[in-house]
């Protein structure tokens, strides 16, 4: 088991190829504002999956501590207060980029041309 864990660590370092750890999340938010449909996208860049997961767990724990969500099992997207959660995440070193964009994700695609 220890050998398998060591091989997994080595493989993850090889995947990085000397680059710093990072994670990029792109999320589309669809809803209504003033009875009109609205779509926005959020680009979030972080220092890695583990750091971002830990920061989210801490933000969730603070919401429980502050009484912002009721007791029980919930999905974060449905239970956590969005503004407070984003503010808490931004205060950590796990978030390196956070951009709110007024376009759907499809508008963010760009074609890369060239040869390798």
C-alpha positions as CSV (number, residue, x, y, z in Angstrom):
1,X,0.0,0.0,0.0
2,X,2.8,2.4,0.9
3,X,4.5,1.6,-2.5
4,X,1.2,2.4,-4.4
5,X,0.9,5.7,-2.5
6,X,4.5,6.6,-3.4
7,X,3.9,5.7,-7.1
8,X,0.8,7.9,-7.1
9,X,2.7,10.8,-5.6
10,X,5.5,10.4,-8.2
11,X,2.9,10.3,-11.0
12,X,1.2,13.5,-9.8
13,X,4.6,15.3,-9.7
14,X,5.3,14.0,-13.2
15,X,1.9,15.4,-14.3
16,X,2.9,18.8,-13.1
17,X,6.1,18.7,-15.1
18,X,7.9,21.2,-12.9
19,X,4.9,23.6,-12.9
20,X,3.3,25.0,-9.8
21,X,0.1,23.3,-8.6
22,X,-3.1,25.0,-9.8
23,X,-6.8,24.5,-10.4
24,X,-9.1,26.4,-12.6
25,X,-12.9,26.3,-12.3
26,X,-15.3,27.8,-14.7
27,X,-18.9,28.0,-13.6
28,X,-22.0,29.3,-15.3
29,X,-24.8,30.8,-13.2
30,X,-28.3,31.1,-14.6
31,X,-31.1,32.8,-12.8
32,X,-33.5,35.8,-12.8
33,X,-33.0,39.4,-11.7
34,X,-36.0,41.8,-11.7
35,X,-38.0,39.0,-13.4
36,X,-35.6,38.9,-16.3
37,X,-33.3,35.9,-17.2
38,X,-29.6,36.5,-16.4
39,X,-26.5,34.5,-17.1
40,X,-23.1,35.1,-15.6
41,X,-19.9,33.0,-15.4
42,X,-17.3,32.8,-12.7
43,X,-13.6,32.1,-13.4
44,X,-11.9,30.8,-10.3
45,X,-8.2,30.0,-10.2
46,X,-6.6,28.4,-7.2
47,X,-3.3,27.1,-5.8
48,X,-4.5,23.5,-6.1
49,X,-7.3,21.1,-5.4
50,X,-6.3,20.3,-1.9
51,X,-6.0,24.0,-0.9
52,X,-9.3,24.9,-2.5
53,X,-11.1,22.0,-0.9
54,X,-9.7,22.9,2.5
55,X,-10.7,26.6,2.1
56,X,-14.2,25.5,1.1
57,X,-14.5,23.2,4.1
58,X,-13.4,26.1,6.4
59,X,-15.9,28.5,4.8
60,X,-18.6,25.9,5.2
61,X,-17.7,25.3,8.9
62,X,-17.9,29.1,9.5
63,X,-21.4,29.2,8.0
64,X,-22.4,26.4,10.4
65,X,-20.8,28.2,13.3
66,X,-22.5,31.5,12.4
67,X,-25.9,29.9,12.1
68,X,-26.2,30.7,8.4
69,X,-27.3,27.3,7.4
70,X,-29.7,24.9,9.3
71,X,-28.5,21.7,10.9
72,X,-28.5,18.7,8.6
73,X,-26.9,17.4,5.3
74,X,-26.9,19.9,2.5
75,X,-25.4,20.6,-0.9
76,X,-23.0,23.6,-0.6
77,X,-24.5,25.3,-3.7
78,X,-28.0,25.2,-2.2
79,X,-27.2,26.0,1.5
80,X,-24.2,28.3,1.7
81,X,-24.7,32.1,1.5
82,X,-23.0,33.0,-1.8
83,X,-21.6,36.4,-0.9
84,X,-20.3,35.4,2.5
85,X,-18.8,32.2,1.1
86,X,-16.9,34.0,-1.7
87,X,-15.7,36.7,0.7
88,X,-14.3,34.0,3.0
89,X,-12.7,32.1,0.1
90,X,-11.0,35.3,-1.1
91,X,-9.4,35.8,2.3
92,X,-7.5,32.6,1.9
93,X,-4.3,31.9,-0.1
94,X,-6.2,29.1,-1.9
95,X,-7.7,31.6,-4.4
96,X,-5.4,33.3,-6.9
97,X,-8.0,34.6,-9.4
98,X,-11.7,35.3,-9.1
99,X,-13.5,37.0,-12.0
100,X,-17.2,37.5,-12.5
101,X,-18.0,37.7,-16.2
102,X,-21.3,38.9,-17.8
103,X,-21.3,36.2,-20.5
104,X,-22.2,32.5,-20.7
105,X,-19.4,30.0,-20.8
106,X,-19.9,29.4,-24.5
107,X,-18.7,33.0,-25.2
108,X,-15.4,32.3,-23.4
109,X,-14.3,29.6,-25.8
110,X,-11.5,30.5,-28.2
111,X,-10.1,28.5,-31.0
112,X,-6.4,27.8,-30.8
113,X,-4.7,27.5,-34.1
114,X,-1.2,26.4,-35.0
115,X,1.0,23.4,-35.0
116,X,3.0,21.6,-32.4
